[in-house]
């Protein structure tokens, strides 16, 4: 059996916990709304696809030296895509 004082203390603690939960939920909802507004999307997908197609086409046509250059550009585009993805996740400038 709890005394009146203990019940009152327990009720106050429960109310404080509910207020804390409500604050956490509202903060979480605000952050989710902010993240929803952040433009996301593949930045370099079109560039990578074009470079892959161009590299394969040049190899098929027998222009290996030019295909090597486009393959290196392809690697650079993939690297930039990975760096941009990491930057977006961290939220910093780099």
Secondary structure, 3 states (H helix, E strand, C coil): CCCHHHHHHHHHHHHHHHHHHHHHHHHHHHHHHHHHHCCCCCCCHHHHHHHHHHHHHHHHHCCHHHHHHHHHHHHHHHHHHHHHHHHHHHCCCC
